[in-house]
Amino acid sequence: MNNRIIDISEEPAALSSRYENLVIRRDDGSEASLPFGELAVILVSHPRISMTQSVLSGICAAGAVLVACDEKRTPCGMLLPLQGHSTQSERFALQASAPLPLRKRLWKQIVQEKIRAQSRALSRLRGDDRGLALLAAQVRSGDPENVEGRAARAYWSTLFGAEGFTRDPDSPGLNAMLNYGYAVLRAVVARAICASGLHPSLGIHHHNRYDTFPLASDLMEPFRPVVDEAVAAIAAGKPEPELDKAAKSAILARLAERRPGGGETRTLFDFAGIEAASLAKVYEGAQKTLTIPAL
């Protein structure tokens, strides 16, 4: 799988295809091109961007994801490839019939790994994990006590050094930066899910009727601190950080870089693929737990 993340947001452009390449033509007549096969995620947010049907089909054929943004430059939709695995229909059936006890056990593991990742992030950035490692051990099947929420309260107030910070998707500043990073992360995970022959709309825990891809929302949880750390680094020393071009570039760079995890040094695309492939094996009965590399 290829790992190029392209954000087209700063100027008008016309997107077309030529010899299996994506061609980006700017208003001044200049062009840039790259093979569809190198694409992973394309974010389109400028209001004056046009594209041909061959671009859409080329993106899907390459197994890449197109993320569309609204007038606020906030991601609002995704285009995913329709077919990503040779036994896709069989895996869809197994996924849809997964029993509740299994899904609860899987959610317990996801929440535990998310809290442990938050613990490591706080330890690296603030020198104190605020007891999150101990909280992770308290998560039970399905997380009925909402340990995830308890961990989040300690995590956010410590990460950004302000007791008054609240994670609010509708707020600007830090929240807008987090929204942007999470949208790209969600696209990365959704791509991995499709490549593993699973359907992103059949979730493990998330089931909001307005969430089109709840499984992506589930599997991205342990990787969220990657975005959080990037935003914390960008915001350091800035009284009112904003989601500008520099912030976007820094977030995308952090998501695309190679990092250690699970005893290997790989990209987040690879780690998301490992997690999604392991879920398919769980549904098939080939293994009992998810493989979630500890980044």
C-alpha positions, 0 to 999 in steps of 0.5 A: 500500500502506498502512503502519499497524502495530498491536501489541495486546499490553498488554490483553485485547481483542475484535476484530471488523469493522464497515462495512469497519473493524477494531473493537478492543473493550477489557474496559472497553467502550471501542472503537477502529476503523480501516479495514482498508485502512489496515492493513499489519501487526497483531501479536497477543500478549496471551493474551486476544485474540479475533477473528471470521472476518470480521476474518481475511478483512478483513485478508487482503482488505486485503493486510495481515499478521497476526503471532501471538505465543506465550506469551513475546510472541515472534512465532511465525506469520504469516497472509498474503493468498492472492492478491496479483497478477493474474499470480501463477500465472505468476510462481510457475512462473518463481520455482520454476524459477529456475536455481541460478546465477541464485539464487547471483548474486542472493544475492551482491547481497543479501549485498553490500547487507546488508554495505554497510548494516551499514557505513553503520550503524556509520559513523553510530553508531560513526564506524568501519565496521570495514572492512565496505565493503571486505568487501562487495567480496569477496563472490562468487557464492553467498558460498562464503567466508561473507563475510557471517559474517565481517562479522557478527562485526565488526558486532555487537561494534562496534554494541553496544560489547561484544566479548562480545555474541553474536547468539542468538535464544533470549536475552533483552534485546538479542536479544529486541528484535532478534527483535521488530523482525526479525519485524515487518520479515519481515512487511513484506517478506512482504507486499511479496512477495505483492503482487508475485505471488511466493510467500514459501516459494520462497527464493533462499538460505534453505532451512531446513525450519522456515522457512515463508517463506524468501524473506522471510528472503532479501529482508529482509537488506539492511534488517536494520540499520534494526532494529539501529539502532533497538535500539542507540538504545533500549539506549544507556546501559541496562545491561540493556535489555528488550523492554517497551512503550516498546521495542516502540513505538520499534522500530515507529516506526522501521520506519514512518517515512519515510527516504531511500533510492535518491534518494527519501524513502519508507517501508520498506514502499515500499522492500520493495515495490521490491525484491520487484517487481524480483525478479519482473522478474528472474525474468521476464527483464526485468532482470538484478539486484535493485533494492535501495534503499540506505537 
